[in-house]
Amino acid sequence: MEYSRILEAAERDRSAVTGFLQDIIRIKSLSCGEKAVAGRIAEEMRRLDFDEVRIDGFGNVIGRVGNGPRVIAMDAHIDTVDAGNPANWDIDPFAAVLKDGAVHGRGACDMKGAMASLVCGAKIIRQLGLARGLSVFITGTVMEEDCDGLCWQYILREKVIDPPPECVLIAEPTNMNICRGHRGRMEIEVTATGLSAHGSAPERGVNAVYRMAPIILDIEKLNQRLKHDDFLGKGTVTISHIRSTSPSLCAVADSCTIHLDRRLTAGETIESAMAEIEALPGVISAQTKARVLEYAQPAYTGLVYPTRKYYPTWALPENHAVLKTAIRAYGNLFASQPKVGKWTFSTNGVATMGMFGIPSFGLGPGNEICAHSPRESIPVDHLVKAAAFYAAFADDYAK
């Protein structure tokens, strides 16, 4: 059976996929600083004789196996968050320690492990002659931690992959199950203005912090009544940051700004979320301003590709052919059925499906609870199984 050959090939690469992951964990790659790790991944793709390897103008690594007219893509972002307080780690977060059957370190789970498995899976496709009629693109994308989906906005709008993929597999950690969507999100600022005065006579001014106080309470109440979806869960809003300005520490605050993290469930949009904020009694009373923030940071290539910080909700329908193919490939490969669910966090799917409507789903090695944790790790068994699945899915999709 083809599936047994795929599993055997993945098992033969156990040491290779582990070693490659350790290599790229040891290359620190925060958002906007992925140049060195992108180069290492491109080097590995070339060593394995990918049919095409390039780095686009935004810094994404693009590798292809196969020359067929139909196109699919499998994606892993190659940036990570920083390690945080070193005292919280039992090991050096960039040492890529192999211990107790798992690789430990920053990015092991989120999501350099997936990158290593994708490269290995593409090798299996090439080695066994699978996925005939397909061009399978493996994308190592940048700046996801800072601005999820921006990399794919660039890939699709600038026709880096042309024609665009028929479907995209997002390899974010799923604990080796299948995810078919997640809530969207957006970042909003609300600013209240006041009038400064000397702190010894505050009655002469208008304190912007006091004008903001009722808005803060309104937002707490708004969170309690936001929409619920049976699959994606409830929409949420929380204040994640607050700041004020004044001429000095002995003066009345003349402005106060809050930062909102808004998670969007099914049916919620940028328009509906902004309308809810603008309708709050405190906002109306204080005549405050609300705005969606913009992201405009330079990639490591120097390119600035601005976008609003709005990341749409998406969910692949349960009866979609792509999802059925993924479930079938999983069952045939592992002789068991996957759990099908959703991610708690956000992924590049906000662009591939949320913005561009390309059918997307996810299966990735590692458990998302390890993401951004000082105990981040990934089981080697997951690396091997994920590589096998990527090859099996591509072959089943081609058929």
HUCORZI-V397056 format. One record per residue. RES is the residue in three letters. D_LAST is the distance of its C-alpha to the last C-alpha in Angstrom with 2 decimals. Layout:
RES D_LAST
RES D_LAST
This chain:
MET 14.92
GLU 12.56
TYR 13.75
SER 17.32
ARG 16.93
ILE 15.74
LEU 18.73
GLU 21.05
ALA 20.23
ALA 20.85
GLU 24.04
ARG 25.28
ASP 25.17
ARG 27.19
SER 30.32
ALA 28.69
VAL 26.94
THR 30.21
GLY 32.35
PHE 30.40
LEU 30.69
GLN 34.38
ASP 34.81
ILE 33.50
ILE 35.38
ARG 38.53
ILE 38.06
LYS 39.37
SER 37.32
LEU 38.67
SER 37.44
CYS 38.63
GLY 39.25
GLU 35.87
LYS 36.66
ALA 37.18
VAL 34.12
ALA 31.94
GLY 33.42
ARG 32.74
ILE 29.04
ALA 28.75
GLU 30.63
GLU 28.23
MET 25.17
ARG 27.11
ARG 28.17
LEU 24.59
ASP 23.90
PHE 21.58
ASP 20.94
GLU 22.94
VAL 25.35
ARG 27.76
ILE 29.88
ASP 30.25
GLY 33.55
PHE 33.29
GLY 32.69
ASN 29.00
VAL 27.27
ILE 24.12
GLY 21.97
ARG 18.84
VAL 16.56
GLY 14.43
ASN 15.46
GLY 12.61
PRO 13.68
ARG 11.54
VAL 13.31
ILE 13.16
ALA 16.20
MET 17.52
ASP 21.25
ALA 24.37
HIS 27.90
ILE 30.27
ASP 33.58
THR 35.46
VAL 38.52
ASP 41.73
ALA 42.99
GLY 45.85
ASN 48.94
PRO 48.87
ALA 51.03
ASN 48.18
TRP 46.12
ASP 46.83
ILE 45.31
ASP 45.04
PRO 42.03
PHE 41.03
ALA 41.66
ALA 38.16
VAL 39.71
LEU 37.68
LYS 39.29
ASP 38.50
GLY 34.85
ALA 34.24
VAL 34.63
HIS 37.27
GLY 38.06
ARG 37.58
GLY 33.95
ALA 32.63
CYS 30.90
ASP 30.99
MET 28.97
LYS 29.23
GLY 27.71
ALA 24.41
MET 24.82
ALA 25.36
SER 22.31
LEU 20.07
VAL 21.55
CYS 21.08
GLY 17.42
ALA 16.89
LYS 18.98
ILE 16.77
ILE 13.65
ARG 16.01
GLN 17.77
LEU 15.00
GLY 13.04
LEU 9.88
ALA 7.56
ARG 8.13
GLY 8.86
LEU 9.82
SER 13.39
VAL 13.84
PHE 17.40
ILE 19.51
THR 22.55
GLY 25.84
THR 27.71
VAL 31.45
MET 34.03
GLU 31.93
GLU 34.80
ASP 37.18
CYS 35.10
ASP 31.60
GLY 29.21
LEU 31.58
CYS 29.47
TRP 26.52
GLN 29.03
TYR 29.93
ILE 26.42
LEU 25.46
ARG 28.90
GLU 29.62
LYS 26.23
VAL 25.80
ILE 22.02
ASP 21.73
PRO 19.73
PRO 19.42
PRO 16.32
GLU 14.06
CYS 14.50
VAL 16.75
LEU 16.91
ILE 20.66
ALA 21.63
GLU 25.11
PRO 26.43
THR 25.28
ASN 26.64
MET 23.08
ASN 22.35
ILE 20.41
CYS 22.34
ARG 21.54
GLY 24.64
HIS 28.32
ARG 31.63
GLY 32.59
ARG 35.84
MET 38.57
GLU 41.80
ILE 45.01
GLU 48.58
VAL 51.60
THR 54.95
ALA 58.40
THR 61.40
GLY 65.01
LEU 68.35
SER 69.63
ALA 73.13
HIS 75.06
GLY 74.04
SER 77.70
ALA 77.61
PRO 74.09
GLU 75.48
ARG 75.84
GLY 72.07
VAL 68.87
ASN 66.68
ALA 62.99
VAL 61.98
TYR 63.88
ARG 62.21
MET 58.82
ALA 59.75
PRO 59.23
ILE 55.85
ILE 54.77
LEU 55.76
ASP 54.01
ILE 50.71
GLU 51.08
LYS 51.55
LEU 48.67
ASN 46.26
GLN 47.33
ARG 46.48
LEU 43.13
LYS 40.23
HIS 38.11
ASP 34.49
ASP 33.28
PHE 30.07
LEU 31.11
GLY 34.74
LYS 37.92
GLY 38.69
THR 41.29
VAL 43.81
THR 46.02
ILE 48.58
SER 47.56
HIS 50.38
ILE 53.81
ARG 56.28
SER 59.51
THR 61.78
SER 65.57
PRO 68.21
SER 69.09
LEU 68.92
CYS 72.16
ALA 70.94
VAL 69.19
ALA 65.42
ASP 64.66
SER 60.88
CYS 58.39
THR 54.60
ILE 51.96
HIS 48.31
LEU 45.90
ASP 42.52
ARG 40.88
ARG 37.65
LEU 36.03
THR 34.37
ALA 32.47
GLY 34.53
GLU 36.68
THR 36.78
ILE 38.91
GLU 41.23
SER 41.73
ALA 42.30
MET 44.87
ALA 46.59
GLU 47.09
ILE 48.77
GLU 50.93
ALA 52.10
LEU 53.45
PRO 57.23
GLY 57.92
VAL 55.95
ILE 57.81
SER 61.15
ALA 60.80
GLN 59.27
THR 56.75
LYS 53.84
ALA 50.18
ARG 47.45
VAL 43.85
LEU 43.89
GLU 42.32
TYR 40.66
ALA 41.70
GLN 41.75
PRO 41.17
ALA 38.10
TYR 38.99
THR 38.54
GLY 41.31
LEU 39.21
VAL 40.08
TYR 37.45
PRO 39.19
THR 37.59
ARG 38.91
LYS 38.42
TYR 36.39
TYR 32.97
PRO 31.38
THR 30.17
TRP 26.49
ALA 24.36
LEU 20.76
PRO 21.12
GLU 20.44
ASN 18.30
HIS 16.09
ALA 12.33
VAL 12.04
LEU 14.54
LYS 13.05
THR 9.80
ALA 12.40
ILE 14.53
ARG 12.09
ALA 11.18
TYR 14.95
GLY 15.99
ASN 14.04
LEU 15.24
PHE 18.78
ALA 19.48
SER 20.92
GLN 20.29
PRO 20.82
LYS 23.56
VAL 22.48
GLY 25.26
LYS 26.62
TRP 28.28
THR 32.06
PHE 32.21
SER 30.71
THR 27.82
ASN 26.44
GLY 24.43
VAL 27.69
ALA 26.82
THR 23.05
MET 22.95
GLY 26.68
MET 27.81
PHE 24.91
GLY 22.72
ILE 19.44
PRO 17.46
SER 18.32
PHE 18.54
GLY 19.88
LEU 19.89
GLY 22.54
PRO 24.84
GLY 28.42
ASN 30.26
GLU 31.26
ILE 34.82
CYS 35.27
ALA 34.62
HIS 37.84
SER 39.74
PRO 42.22
ARG 40.52
GLU 37.08
SER 34.98
ILE 31.51
PRO 30.75
VAL 29.43
ASP 27.29
HIS 25.49
LEU 24.88
VAL 23.26
LYS 21.12
ALA 20.01
ALA 18.98
ALA 16.86
PHE 15.22
TYR 14.50
ALA 12.69
ALA 10.76
PHE 9.89
ALA 8.74
ASP 6.45
ASP 5.15
TYR 5.39
ALA 3.80
LYS 0.00
